[in-house]
């Protein structure tokens, strides 16, 4: 499961990198149909579906217990925090490139909610009792805090674009109806 989640998010990341690095129309035409922004959304949604299915099993599920132990050592902050935020952020970027500003903003909002769950609840114990796992969890929470800044930047871009779009529509309406 963890491998499928990371592979799905990595496929979305790679596809986004490939599309971001195409500079000419000819390069873009070569990629047409091979790599698309809709595929990026699909890959990241696949990762989200796996994560949410695992989360729905509850904290006592056998699979979650296996993922918490070596060699995986995945905490809830990693599985249900970082991986989810990465998926939503990838979706937001793809939606941005597809000029779907509302969907971009919605993905950012979902990511920020997930970050808040872990960052603001970081004072609560997650069942770990030894100090090394607490240090590991603190590091994961710090990574979520860093991701929060990037998500907020994308959310701000979406808000500004939406505002500009509304201004253009308002001007068109005024021109039509005086």
C-alpha positions in Angstrom: 0.0 0.0 0.0 2.8 2.4 1.0 4.6 1.6 -2.3 1.4 2.2 -4.3 0.9 5.6 -2.6 4.4 6.8 -3.1 4.5 5.5 -6.7 1.3 7.3 -7.5 2.5 10.6 -6.1 5.9 10.1 -7.7 4.3 9.5 -11.1 2.3 12.7 -10.7 5.4 14.6 -9.6 7.4 13.3 -12.6 4.6 14.1 -15.0 4.3 17.6 -13.6 8.1 18.1 -13.9 8.0 16.9 -17.6 5.2 19.3 -18.5 6.7 22.2 -16.6 10.0 21.8 -18.5 8.5 21.8 -21.9 9.3 25.2 -23.4 8.4 24.9 -27.1 5.2 24.2 -28.8 6.9 21.3 -30.6 7.9 19.7 -27.3 4.4 20.1 -26.0 2.9 18.4 -29.1 5.3 15.5 -28.6 3.9 15.0 -25.1 0.3 15.4 -26.1 -1.6 12.4 -25.0 1.4 10.9 -23.3 1.5 13.1 -20.2 -1.4 15.4 -19.4 -2.4 17.5 -16.4 -5.6 15.3 -16.1 -3.3 12.3 -15.7 -1.5 14.1 -12.9 -4.8 14.6 -11.1 -5.7 11.0 -11.7 -2.4 9.7 -10.3 -2.7 11.9 -7.2 -6.3 11.0 -6.7 -5.3 7.3 -6.8 -2.8 7.9 -4.0 -5.6 9.8 -2.1 -8.0 7.0 -2.5 -5.5 4.5 -1.1 -4.7 6.7 1.8 -8.3 7.4 2.7 -9.2 3.7 2.4 -6.4 2.9 4.8 -7.5 5.7 7.2 -11.1 4.5 7.2 -9.9 1.1 8.6 -9.3 2.9 11.9 -6.2 3.1 14.1 -6.3 -0.5 15.1 -6.1 -2.0 11.6 -3.6 -4.7 11.0 -2.2 -3.0 7.9 -1.6 0.3 9.8 0.2 -1.7 12.5 2.4 -3.3 9.9 3.2 0.1 8.3 4.2 1.5 11.8 6.8 -1.2 12.4 10.2 -1.5 10.8 11.2 -1.4 8.0 8.4 1.0 7.1 8.2 3.1 10.3 5.3 5.2 8.9 3.6 7.4 11.5 0.1 8.7 11.0 1.7 12.1 10.4 3.6 10.7 7.4 0.8 8.5 6.0 -2.3 10.7 6.6 -0.5 14.1 6.8 2.4 14.4 4.4 1.2 12.0 1.7 -2.3 13.5 1.6 -0.9 17.0 1.5 1.5 16.1 -1.3 -1.4 14.6 -3.3 -3.6 17.7 -2.8 -0.8 20.0 -3.8 -0.1 18.0 -7.0 -3.8 18.3 -7.8 -3.8 22.0 -7.1 -0.8 22.6 -9.5 -2.4 20.5 -12.2 -5.7 22.4 -11.8 -3.8 25.6 -12.0 -2.3 24.7 -15.3 -5.7 23.6 -16.6 -7.0 27.1 -15.6 -9.5 25.5 -13.2 -8.9 28.1 -10.5 -11.8 27.0 -8.2 -10.6 23.4 -8.2 -7.1 24.6 -7.5 -8.3 26.6 -4.5 -10.4 23.7 -3.2 -7.4 21.3 -3.3 -5.4 23.9 -1.4 -8.1 24.3 1.2 -8.3 20.5 1.7 -4.5 20.3 2.1 -4.6 23.1 4.7 -7.3 21.4 6.6 -5.2 18.2 6.7 -2.1 20.2 7.8 -4.1 21.8 10.6 -5.2 18.4 11.8 -1.6 17.4 12.5 0.2 20.7 13.2 -2.4 21.9 15.8 -2.9 18.5 17.3 0.8 17.8 17.5 0.7 18.3 21.3 -1.5 15.3 21.6 0.0 11.9 21.9 -0.4 9.5 19.0 0.3 6.4 21.1 4.0 6.5 20.8 5.9 6.3 24.1 9.6 6.3 23.2 11.5 9.5 22.6 13.0 8.5 19.2 9.5 8.1 17.7 8.5 11.4 19.2 11.5 13.1 17.6 10.6 11.4 14.3 7.0 12.7 14.6 8.2 16.2 15.4 10.4 16.2 12.2 7.3 15.1 10.2 5.2 17.9 11.7 8.0 20.4 10.8 7.8 19.1 7.2 4.1 19.6 7.2 4.6 23.1 8.4 7.0 23.8 5.5 4.4 22.3 3.1 1.8 24.6 4.6 3.7 27.6 3.2 3.8 26.2 -0.3 0.1 25.3 -0.2 -0.7 28.9 1.0 1.2 30.3 -1.9 -0.8 28.3 -4.4 -4.0 29.2 -2.6 -3.1 32.9 -2.8 -2.4 32.5 -6.5 -5.8 30.9 -7.0 -7.5 33.7 -5.1 -5.7 36.4 -7.1 -6.6 34.7 -10.4 -10.2 34.3 -9.3 -10.4 38.0 -8.3 -8.9 39.0 -11.7 -11.3 36.8 -13.5 -14.3 38.4 -11.7 -13.0 41.8 -12.5 -12.7 40.9 -16.2 -16.3 39.6 -16.2 -17.5 42.7 -14.4 -15.9 44.9 -17.0 -17.5 42.9 -19.8 -20.9 43.1 -18.2 -20.5 46.9 -17.8 -19.4 47.2 -21.4 -22.4 45.2 -22.6 -25.1 46.9 -20.5 -23.5 50.3 -19.9 
